[in-house]
Amino acid sequence: MAVSEEPFGTIQENRIIPLWSLTVWLVVMNTTMFNVALPSVIAQFDLSPTAGSWIVSGYSIVFALSTITFSRLSDFIPIGRLLITGLIILGIASIIGYFANSFIFVLASRMVQAMGAGAVPGLGMVLAARYIPISRRGRAMSFISSAASLGFGLGPVIGGGITQLLGWNFLFIITGLVLLLLPVFKIYLPVEKRREGSFDFAGALLTGGGVTSLLLYLSSFSFWLLGLSVLFFVVLVLYSKKKDEPFIRVNLFKNNRYVAILLVGLIAFMTHFAFLFVMPVMLSNLFGKEPAVIGLVIFPGAMLSAFAAIFVGRWIDRFGNLPVMRAGLISLMVSAILFSLLGTKAYYMTAIFYMFTSIGFSSLTSSLANENSRILNKDEVGSGMGMLQLVQFFGGALGVAVAGLLIEAQKMFELPVVYRNVFVFYTILVCIAIIIYRLKIKKSVSQVGN
């Protein structure tokens, strides 16, 4: 199963891709900026840590579900219309959030923000898969993926600075800047006609229920939530098999290469998000560093990811996805091993080792997305790319949850041992990703002669 080389039409790649990457950067940065602002919000509204964490976790849940929803809608609704709708929702919610004066107000603003923000990353991949030929698609995918990686890395840095200088309300203003991009997008977005199709609301609700229940279980360990999640997913599978145009195309999971790409992407996001969570905690608790210093330690790796985008895209277009995918896995493995062995020795080690994490993550997300677009038919691009985005962002939330549980479960050990064991766990996880790559992705490509 492979996507045709013939695109839907033409776009001005040199303008729309940088513009879209800038928007991805703003949107993804909004995901992590509030991490460092949580203590201020919790203190201002006198919240429990669990209640305050919903500002981040609730956003992540809605964002992941919104991403696959917009991607799925792109199968029959024009990309331009969907993106403009998403940006308007995001911008208006950001403006409203700036005036928030209660926890419920803040939480509601964040949730609505996530509904609109989900349009940006998923539709960007769909746009590249639909309009850019495979010979040049790698560069476009890498720009978009690296913009996301840069947003993940710079979010805590910029969020911490703005919170300290201006207050957490001003974080909403940063995201509200997307409204200024609307006139530019109107010029460069492709003109499409609406195609035949219908949206599977029941499937979307079942997917949302399953994902939300599972993430809630990971934060509470209430087994009834786990059972509810399993029930949602079982009903979803049975329902989708009988539906002509289901929200989740179950037949995609019959493709071993596609499933392998999902699993490797899941592990890549788990590892990267876990490291972004553990590094600030370790630098603060183990080395006693202030938020400003922590931001500066993370900054070089984030910048390297953005700089590497230029080369990652060229390497994909020249050498193919597999060599870049392999290099990304090796880089992620090197970072995990170095963190395990030396990460607790000196704080500046984190800055060095995170560079390997960042470039490995950027290489993996770009090559995985590009390879995914190669094996999907045109009518599967929206659903297939959306599912990849959903699995990856779910992996990010899962990675943070697992890292937090590992730290919590090791209270009897000294801090260096605690953090070292967390990094060892993710080293093992990356090893699993490498095995999946060799057995399911590389091997299957060799068998079909790609």
N, C-alpha and C positions, 0 to 999 in steps of 0.2 A: 504494500500500500504506500503510495508516494504522491506528493502533491505535484501537480502539473507545473511545468516551467512557465506556462503562459499566464501572466498576471492579469488582474482585472482591468488595469489601465496604467497610467503613468502618474507619478507625483514628482515634485521638486525635492528630491532626497536631501540635497545639501542644505535645504532650509527647514523642511518639516521635521527631519530627524533631530537636529540640534534643538529646535524649539520644543519638540516633544520630550527630549531628554531633560531640558530645563524644567519642564512641568513635572516630570517624574521625580526629579531631585527635590522640588518643593513639597510634593505630595508625600514622598517616602520620609523626608526629614520631619514632616509633621507627625509621623508615627513615633519617632524616637525623641523629639524635643521635649515632650511632656514627661519623659522618664525622670529627668533631673528636676522637673518642676513639682513632682508629686509631694515631696516633703512640705513645700510652701502651701500647696492647696490643702493638704491634710491638716496643717496647722491652722490655716485661716478658717476652715469650716469645722474644725474639731472633729475630724473623722477618724475612724479606725483604719489601720493600714489596709485591711481587706477591702473596705468600702472604697478607699482612695485608689486602690489598684485597678478598679473598674474603669477609671478614666483611660487607662492604657489597654487593659485586656478587652474591655467592651469595644473599644475602637478597632482593635485587631480582628475581633470576631466579625463585626459588620463589614470591615474593609475586605476581608477574605471572601465573604459571601457576595459582596457587591462586585468584586473583581470578576468572578465567574459569571455573574448575572449579566453584566455589561458585555462580556465576551460572547456569551451565548446569544444575546440579543443581536449582536453584530452579524449573525448568520442571515438575518433578513431585514434589519433596520440599518440605514446608512451610518457608518462610523462617525462622520462629522456631526450628525444630529445627536448621537449618543454622547460624544465627548463634550459638546457644548452644554448639553443638559447636565452632565456630571459636574463640569466646572462651575456652572451657575449655582448648583446646589451647594458645592463646596465653598464657593465664595460667600454666598449669603449666610451660610451657617457660621463661617469664620467671623463675619462682621457681627452677627448676633452674639457669638461666644465672647467677643471682646467686652461686651457689657454684662456678662454673667455675674450675678451677685449671690448665687446659691449653688450648692453642690449639684442639685437636680438640674439646674440651668446649664452648668458646665458639662455634665454628663450627656444631657440631651444634645447640646451643641456638638460635642465630640462624635456622637452617634450619627448625627445628620451629616457632619463633615465626612465621616467614613463612607456613607452612602454615595456621596459624590466623588470622593477620592478614588474609589474602586474602579472608576471608568478609565483612569489614566494608564496604569501599567499594563493591564490586560489588553486594552485596545491598541496600545503601542505595538505589542508583539503581533497582534492580528494584522495591523496595518503593514508591518514589515513583511510578514509572511504572505500577505495578499498582493502587495504591489511591488515589492523589490525582488528581482531575480536572485536565484540562489548564488550566483557568482558574486553578488555584492551584498548579500543579505547579512553575512557575518559581521561586517562593519557596523551596520545599522543596529543589529541585535546587541552588539557589545557596547555601543554608545548608550542605549537605553538601560541595559543591565548595570553598567558601571555608574550611570547616574543614580540608580537605585542604591548601589553599594556606597556611593559617596554620601547619599542622603542618610543612610544608616549610620555612617561614621561621624558625619558632621552634626547630626541632630543633637546629640548630647552636648557638643561643644557650643553650638550657637544657642541652643535652648538654655544652657547654664548661664551664658553671658547675658542673654536678654532677661532671664528671670532675676538675676542678681541686680542688674542695672535699672530695668524698667518695670519689672513685675511680670507674673505669669500670664496676665491677660493679653500682653503684647504678643505672645506666641500666636494667638489667633490672627493678628494682623499680618504676620509673615505669610501664612497660608492664603489669606485673603488677596494677596498680590496676584493670584491666578486670574482674577477678573480682568486685570490689565492685559492679559494675553489673548483674551477672546477675539478682539478685532484682527489680530495677526493670524490666529487659527482660521478665522472665516475666509481669509485670503488663500491660504495654502492647503486646506483640507480638501481631499478629493470629493468630487460631486458624484454621488451614487443614487440609484433608484432603489426604492423599497422592493424587496423580493418576497415571494410567497413564503409563508411560514407562520408559526404560532408559538407563543411562549407557554411553557409548561409550568404554571403557577404551583400546582400540587407537588411536582418534583422539586421545585425551588424551596418550598416550605419544608419538605421532608429532608432535603440536604441541609438547610439551615438548622433544623431541629437536631439532626444527628451531629453536626459539627459543634453547635453550641453546647449540647449536652455533654459531649466528650471533653471539651475544654473546661466546662464547669466541673466535671468530675476530677480533672487533673488539679484543680485548685482547691477542691473540698474533700475528695476521696469518698464521696457519698455513692455507695454502690448502686443505689436506685437510679442515679444519673447515668452510670455506665450501662445499666440495663436498658434505660430509656434510649440511649444513643444506639445501642445494638438493634433495638426494635425499629428505630427510625431507618437505619441503614438497610435492614432486612426488607422492610416494606418498600423502601426506595428501589431496591434491586428488582423485586417482584413486580412492582408497578412499572418501572422503566422498560422491562422486557415486553410489556404489552402495549406500550405507547409508541406511536409512529415517530414523533419528534420529541423524545424525552429531554428533560433538563440535563441529565447525565446520560451520555451515550454509553451504555453498558458494553456494547460491542467493541469499544476502544480497548477495553481491558483484555480482549483476546489477543492483542498484539503484544508479544513479549518485550519487544524493543521499547514500546511506549510505556509499559509498566516499569521497566528497568529505569527509564529516564525519570519517571515520577519518583521512584525510590531514591535514586542518586540525588535528585533535586531536594527531596525531603531531608536527607541527611546533610546536604550542604547548608541548607537554611537552618537546620537544628544546630549545627556546629557554629556557624557564624553568629547567630543570635545568642547562643549560649556564651560565646566568648565576649560579645559586646555586653552581656549582663555580668559575667564574672569579673572581667577586667576592672571596671570601676569599683566593684565591691572589694576586690583584692587590693587594689591600690589604696583604697581608703582605710580598710581595716588592718591590713598587714603592714603597709608602709606609711600610713598616716598622711596621705596626700590630700590636698584641697581640691575641690571641684575644678578650679581653673587649671591646675597642674594635670589633673586626670584628662581633661579635654585636650591639652597640648600633647599628652602622650599618645592619645588615639589619633590625633590629627594627621601625622605623617602617613599612616597606613591608609587613611581615607583619601588623601590626596594622591597617593600612589595608584590607587584603584582608578581614579579619574584619568590620570595620565596614561595608565596602561591600556585604557580603552582604545586609544589610537592604534596600538600594536596588536591587541587581541583580535580586533576585527579584521585587520590585514592578514593575520596568521590564519584565522578561520577561512577567509576567502582564498588564501593561497594553498594551505596544507590540508584543509578540511576540518571537520568538527572533532574527530577522534583524537588527534595529537594534542589539540588545545584542551580537550576534556581530560586527557591523561595528565597533562602538565598541571592543570588545575587541581586534580586529586593529589598529585605528588606534593604540590605546594601546600595544600591544606594539611596533608599528612606531616610534612616537615614542621609546620607551625605547631601542630598538636604535640608532636614529640618534643620540640624545643620548650614549649610551655610546661610540659610534664617534667622535664629534667631540670630546667633552669629558670622557669618563670617566677619562682618564689625567692630567688637569690637576690635580685636587685630590681628596683622599679623600672629602670630604663630598659631592661630586657623586654618588657611588654611592648614598648614602641617598636623594637626591632622585629620581634616575633609576629606582631600583628600585621606587619607588612606582608609576610608570607600568607597569613590568613586572608587578607584583603584581596591580594592579587589572585589567589587561588579561588576565592569565592567569585570574583568578577569573571575569571576565565570559565568557570563551571557554568554559571548562570547564562552566559552568552552562548556557549557551545551547546548546552542542553536545549535552550530555546530554539536555536537554529536547527539542530538535529530533529527536534520535535516537529518543526514546520516542514521538514523534508518528508516525513513519513505520514503526513496527514493529507487526505483529500480536501479539496476546496470546501466541501460542505461540512467538513469536520474541524476546520481550522478554529472557528470560534469556540466550540465546545472543548476541543482538545487543548488549545492554548489556555483557555480559562481554567480547565481542570489542573493544568500544570501550575498556574498561578495560585489556585486555591490550596493545592497540596504543599506548595513551597511556603506560603505565608502561614499555613497551619503548622508546618515544620518549625517555623520561627517561634511561634507561641509554645509549641511542644518543647523545643530546645531550652527555652527560658524556664519552663515549668520543671523539667527534669533537672536542670542545673540547680535550681532552688531547692528541690527535694534532696539532691545529693549533699548539698551544703548543710541543710537542716538535719539530715540523718547522721552527720559526723560530728556532733557537738562534743563528743568525748575526746576527739583528737585535737592536736595543735593546729593552728591556722595554716601553716605551710603544708602540712599533710592533707588537710581538707581540700585545698585548692589543687594540689598535685593530683589527688585521686579523681577530681572532677575532670581534669585535662586528660588523665589516662583513660577514663570512660569514653571521652569523645575521640581519642586516638583509636580505640577499638571500633568505634562507630564508623570512622573514616575508612578503616581497614575493610569493613563490610561493604562500604560503597565501592571500594576498589575491586573487590571480588565480584560484585554485581556488574560493574563495568566490563571486566574481563570475560565473564561467563555469558552475559546477556546482551551487552551492547556491541563490544568489539567482535565477539565470536559470531553473532548473528549477522553483522555487517559483512564479515568475511565470507559467510556462507552464501549470501545473495550477490556477492561480487562487487559491493559498493566500495 
